[in-house]
Amino acid sequence: MHGSSHWHSEISHGHTSEKHKLGGVALINIAGFSIELLGGILFGSVALLSDAVHMLFDASAYITAFVASYVAESHEGSEYWTYGFHRLEILAALLNGMFLIPVAGWIVWEAYQRFLNPVGINILMTLLIGAGGLVLNVVSVVYLHGKREMSLNERGAFYHLLGDAAGSLAVIVGVVVISYTGIIVVDPIVAVLIALLVIWSALKILAEGTGIILEKSPIPASKIEEEVRTIDGITEVSNINAWQVCSKFRVCTLHVKVSVKTLEEAAEIRQTVEDRLKRKFNIQHLTLQVEEVGS
C-alpha cells in the first residue's frame, strides 16, 4: 500500500527525543545501581543488593530501548534487511530476561542463607542509600514523563521506574522496621519480595518477546474483521494476518471484497480501512488487497 520509506519514517518519528530521555534515565539508573550495589556489599544489606539488581535490569532495558531506537533511526532498511533492525530490541530484551532470572535466583539463595544465619546491617547507611535510590527514581519519573504524551517505549520505561521506586521504598520500610523491632531477618524477607518482582518482570518480558519472535498477533483477527466489516461498501473480509516487528511496530495484511461502482470509491474504502486500523489498533503498516464482488 505504501513504500517502505513511508512506514520507516513513521516508526522513526520522535525517536530523537525518545532516545535522549531513555539514555538519560539509563544513566540515572546505572548510577543508582552502582551506589546500591556498593552499599549492599559494604553495609551487609541483601535487600539493597536485590534492589540494585532490579535497577540494573531496568537500566539494561532502557539501554536496549535506546540502542534499538538509535539503530532503527540510523539504518532504515536495505535490499536484504527490508524491515531494518527493529528486531534487535526483541533479541536484546530476551537476553536481558534470560540473564536476570538466575541473578534473581541467586538473590533469593543469599536471602535464604541470611535468614538461616542473620547478619547485622548498618541501619543508618542502608536507610540513606535506600532513600537516595528512591530520590533517583522520582527524578527519573519526572524527567521521563515531562509535559507531552509518552510513547509506548517511554510508557514501558515509566512503569519500570514505578517498580524501582517500590523496591527502594521497600528497602526503606524494611530498615525502619529493623531499627524499631531489632528483627534483622526483615532484610532478607524484603530482598526476596524484590527478587520475586524482578522475576515476574523478567518472565513478562520473555513471554512478550517470545510472542513477537513467533509472530503472535497483537490483536485478535476477529477484532480486526469486526472493525473492517463496519465500513460501508465492504462485503467480505478474509486472509487476516497481523504481527509485530518490534514492540512498537505493528503490521497487518488482509483481503476485502467491496461493492462499488468506481475506482475512486474503492480507493476511498482502502484509505478508510487504513485510517481506521491505524487509529483503533495502532497498525503502522497495512497491506490491503481489494477485490470487487464477483471478481
C-alpha positions as CSV (number, residue, x, y, z in Angstrom):
1,M,0.0,0.0,0.0
2,H,2.9,2.3,0.8
3,G,6.6,2.3,0.1
4,S,9.0,1.3,2.8
5,S,10.2,4.9,3.3
6,H,6.7,5.9,4.5
7,W,6.4,3.4,7.3
8,H,10.0,3.7,8.3
9,S,9.6,7.5,8.6
10,E,6.5,6.9,10.8
11,I,8.3,4.5,13.1
12,S,11.3,6.8,13.3
13,H,9.3,9.9,14.1
14,G,10.1,11.2,17.5
15,H,12.9,8.8,18.1
16,T,15.4,11.6,18.8
17,S,13.5,12.9,21.8
18,E,12.8,9.4,23.0
19,K,16.5,8.4,22.7
20,H,17.6,11.3,24.8
21,K,15.1,10.6,27.5
22,L,15.8,6.8,27.6
23,G,19.5,7.5,27.6
24,G,19.2,9.9,30.5
25,V,17.1,7.5,32.5
26,A,19.6,4.7,31.8
27,L,22.5,6.8,33.2
28,I,20.5,7.7,36.3
29,N,19.7,4.0,36.9
30,I,23.3,2.9,36.4
31,A,24.4,5.5,39.0
32,G,21.7,4.1,41.4
33,F,22.7,0.5,40.7
34,S,26.4,1.3,41.4
35,I,25.6,3.1,44.7
36,E,23.2,0.4,46.0
37,L,25.5,-2.5,44.9
38,L,28.4,-0.9,46.8
39,G,26.2,-0.1,49.8
40,G,24.8,-3.6,49.9
41,I,28.3,-5.1,49.9
42,L,29.8,-2.7,52.4
43,F,26.9,-2.5,54.9
44,G,25.6,-6.1,54.7
45,S,22.1,-5.5,53.3
46,V,20.9,-8.2,50.9
47,A,17.8,-6.0,50.3
48,L,20.0,-3.3,48.8
49,L,21.7,-5.9,46.7
50,S,18.3,-7.1,45.4
51,D,17.2,-3.6,44.6
52,A,20.5,-2.9,42.9
53,V,19.9,-5.9,40.6
54,H,16.4,-4.6,39.9
55,M,17.8,-1.2,38.9
56,L,20.4,-2.9,36.7
57,F,17.7,-4.9,34.9
58,D,15.7,-1.8,34.2
59,A,18.9,0.1,33.2
60,S,19.7,-2.6,30.7
61,A,16.1,-2.4,29.4
62,Y,16.5,1.4,28.9
63,I,19.8,0.9,27.2
64,T,18.3,-1.7,24.9
65,A,15.5,0.7,24.0
66,F,18.0,3.5,23.4
67,V,20.2,1.3,21.2
68,A,17.2,-0.1,19.3
69,S,15.9,3.5,18.7
70,Y,19.3,4.7,17.5
71,V,19.8,1.7,15.2
72,A,16.3,1.9,13.8
73,E,16.7,5.6,13.1
74,S,20.2,5.2,11.6
75,H,19.5,2.1,9.5
76,E,16.1,2.3,7.9
77,G,16.4,-0.9,5.9
78,S,18.2,-2.2,2.8
79,E,17.7,-4.7,0.0
80,Y,18.1,-7.6,2.3
81,W,17.1,-6.1,5.6
82,T,13.8,-4.6,4.4
83,Y,12.4,-4.2,8.0
84,G,15.7,-2.6,9.2
85,F,17.0,-3.7,12.6
86,H,13.9,-3.2,14.8
87,R,14.1,-6.9,15.9
88,L,17.3,-6.1,17.8
89,E,15.1,-4.7,20.5
90,I,13.4,-8.0,21.0
91,L,16.6,-10.1,20.9
92,A,18.2,-7.9,23.5
93,A,15.1,-8.0,25.7
94,L,15.1,-11.8,25.6
95,L,18.7,-11.9,26.6
96,N,18.1,-9.5,29.4
97,G,15.2,-11.6,30.7
98,M,17.2,-14.8,30.5
99,F,20.1,-13.2,32.3
100,L,18.0,-11.8,35.1
101,I,16.2,-14.9,36.3
102,P,19.4,-16.7,37.5
103,V,20.6,-13.5,39.1
104,A,17.3,-13.0,40.9
105,G,17.6,-16.7,41.9
106,W,21.0,-16.0,43.4
107,I,19.5,-13.1,45.4
108,V,16.8,-15.5,46.8
109,W,19.5,-18.0,47.7
110,E,21.6,-15.3,49.5
111,A,18.5,-14.1,51.3
112,Y,17.7,-17.7,52.4
113,Q,21.3,-18.0,53.8
114,R,20.8,-14.7,55.7
115,F,17.5,-15.9,57.0
116,L,19.2,-19.1,58.4
117,N,22.2,-17.1,59.7
118,P,21.1,-13.5,60.3
119,V,23.8,-10.8,59.8
120,G,23.6,-7.3,61.3
121,I,23.3,-4.4,58.8
122,N,24.4,-0.8,59.1
123,I,20.9,0.7,59.6
124,L,21.8,4.4,59.0
125,M,23.8,3.9,55.8
126,T,21.3,1.4,54.4
127,L,18.5,3.8,55.1
128,L,20.4,6.7,53.4
129,I,21.2,4.7,50.4
130,G,17.7,3.4,50.1
131,A,16.4,6.9,50.3
132,G,18.9,8.0,47.7
133,G,17.7,5.3,45.3
134,L,14.1,6.5,45.8
135,V,15.1,10.1,45.0
136,L,16.8,8.9,41.8
137,N,13.7,7.0,40.8
138,V,11.5,10.0,41.4
139,V,13.8,12.2,39.4
140,S,13.7,9.7,36.6
141,V,9.9,9.6,36.6
142,V,9.7,13.4,36.4
143,Y,12.3,13.6,33.7
144,L,10.7,10.8,31.6
145,H,7.1,12.0,31.9
146,G,7.6,15.6,31.0
147,K,4.7,17.6,29.7
148,R,3.9,15.7,26.5
149,E,2.3,12.3,25.8
150,M,4.7,9.4,26.3
151,S,5.4,7.0,23.5
152,L,4.9,3.2,24.0
153,N,8.6,2.8,24.7
154,E,8.6,5.6,27.3
155,R,5.5,4.3,29.0
156,G,7.2,0.9,29.4
157,A,10.2,2.6,31.0
158,F,7.8,4.7,33.2
159,Y,6.2,1.5,34.6
160,H,9.6,0.0,35.2
161,L,10.6,3.1,37.2
162,L,7.5,2.8,39.3
163,G,8.6,-0.7,40.1
164,D,12.1,0.6,41.0
165,A,10.6,3.2,43.3
166,A,8.5,0.5,45.0
167,G,11.7,-1.5,45.5
168,S,13.6,1.4,47.1
169,L,10.6,2.2,49.3
170,A,10.5,-1.5,50.4
171,V,14.2,-1.2,51.5
172,I,13.4,2.0,53.5
173,V,10.4,0.4,55.2
174,G,12.4,-2.7,56.0
175,V,15.2,-0.7,57.6
176,V,12.7,1.3,59.7
177,V,11.1,-1.9,60.9
178,I,14.5,-3.4,61.8
179,S,15.5,-0.2,63.7
180,Y,12.3,-0.3,65.8
181,T,12.0,-4.1,66.3
182,G,15.5,-5.4,66.0
183,I,14.3,-8.2,63.8
184,I,17.1,-8.3,61.2
185,V,15.5,-11.1,59.2
186,V,13.3,-8.4,57.7
187,D,16.2,-7.5,55.4
188,P,16.3,-10.9,53.6
189,I,12.5,-11.0,53.5
190,V,12.4,-7.7,51.7
191,A,15.2,-8.9,49.4
192,V,13.0,-12.0,48.4
193,L,10.0,-9.8,47.7
194,I,12.0,-7.5,45.4
195,A,13.6,-10.6,43.7
196,L,10.1,-12.0,43.1
197,L,9.2,-8.7,41.5
198,V,12.3,-8.9,39.3
199,I,11.5,-12.5,38.3
200,W,7.9,-11.5,37.4
201,S,9.1,-8.7,35.3
202,A,11.6,-10.9,33.5
203,L,9.0,-13.6,32.8
204,K,6.7,-11.0,31.4
205,I,9.5,-9.7,29.1
206,L,10.3,-13.2,28.0
207,A,6.7,-14.0,27.2
208,E,6.2,-10.8,25.2
209,G,9.4,-11.2,23.4
210,T,8.8,-14.8,22.5
211,G,5.3,-13.9,21.3
212,I,6.8,-11.3,18.9
213,I,9.6,-13.7,17.7
214,L,6.9,-16.4,17.0
215,E,4.8,-13.7,15.2
216,K,1.8,-13.9,17.6
217,S,-0.9,-11.5,16.5
218,P,-1.0,-8.4,18.9
219,I,-4.7,-8.1,18.0
220,P,-7.3,-10.9,17.7
221,A,-8.1,-11.4,14.0
222,S,-11.8,-11.5,14.9
223,K,-11.5,-7.9,16.3
224,I,-9.9,-6.7,13.1
225,E,-12.5,-8.4,11.0
226,E,-15.3,-6.9,13.1
227,E,-13.9,-3.4,12.8
228,V,-13.4,-3.6,9.0
229,R,-16.9,-5.0,8.4
230,T,-18.4,-1.9,9.9
231,I,-17.1,0.1,6.9
232,D,-19.7,0.8,4.2
233,G,-19.1,-1.0,0.9
234,I,-17.2,-3.9,2.3
235,T,-19.0,-7.2,1.9
236,E,-16.3,-9.8,2.9
237,V,-13.1,-9.8,4.9
238,S,-10.5,-12.7,4.7
239,N,-6.9,-13.7,5.0
240,I,-6.2,-11.6,8.0
241,N,-2.6,-11.7,9.3
242,A,-1.2,-9.4,12.0
243,W,2.2,-9.4,13.7
244,Q,4.8,-7.2,15.3
245,V,8.3,-6.4,14.0
246,C,9.1,-4.9,17.5
247,S,7.2,-3.7,20.5
248,K,6.1,-0.5,18.7
249,F,5.7,-1.6,15.1
250,R,2.6,-3.5,14.1
251,V,2.0,-4.9,10.6
252,C,-1.2,-6.3,9.0
253,T,-2.3,-7.8,5.7
254,L,-5.8,-8.7,4.7
255,H,-8.2,-9.1,1.7
256,V,-11.5,-7.4,1.4
257,K,-14.3,-7.6,-1.2
258,V,-16.2,-4.4,-2.0
259,S,-19.4,-3.5,-3.7
260,V,-18.5,-0.2,-5.5
261,K,-19.2,1.4,-8.9
262,T,-16.0,3.4,-9.4
263,L,-12.2,3.1,-8.7
264,E,-12.5,6.3,-6.7
265,E,-14.9,4.6,-4.3
266,A,-12.6,1.6,-4.0
267,A,-9.7,3.9,-3.2
268,E,-11.8,5.7,-0.6
269,I,-12.6,2.5,1.1
270,R,-8.9,1.5,1.1
271,Q,-8.0,4.7,2.8
272,T,-10.8,4.4,5.3
273,V,-9.6,0.9,6.3
274,E,-6.0,2.1,6.7
275,D,-7.1,5.1,8.8
276,R,-9.4,3.0,11.0
277,L,-6.9,0.3,11.7
278,K,-4.2,2.7,12.5
279,R,-6.4,4.7,14.9
280,K,-8.1,1.7,16.6
281,F,-5.3,-0.8,16.7
282,N,-2.1,1.2,16.2
283,I,-1.2,-0.7,13.0
284,Q,1.6,1.3,11.3
285,H,1.9,-0.7,8.1
286,L,-1.1,-2.2,6.2
287,T,-1.1,-4.3,3.0
288,L,-4.6,-4.4,1.7
289,Q,-5.9,-6.4,-1.3
290,V,-9.2,-5.0,-2.6
291,E,-11.4,-7.1,-4.9
292,E,-14.8,-6.2,-6.4
293,V,-17.7,-8.5,-5.6
294,G,-17.9,-11.2,-8.3
295,S,-14.3,-11.0,-9.3
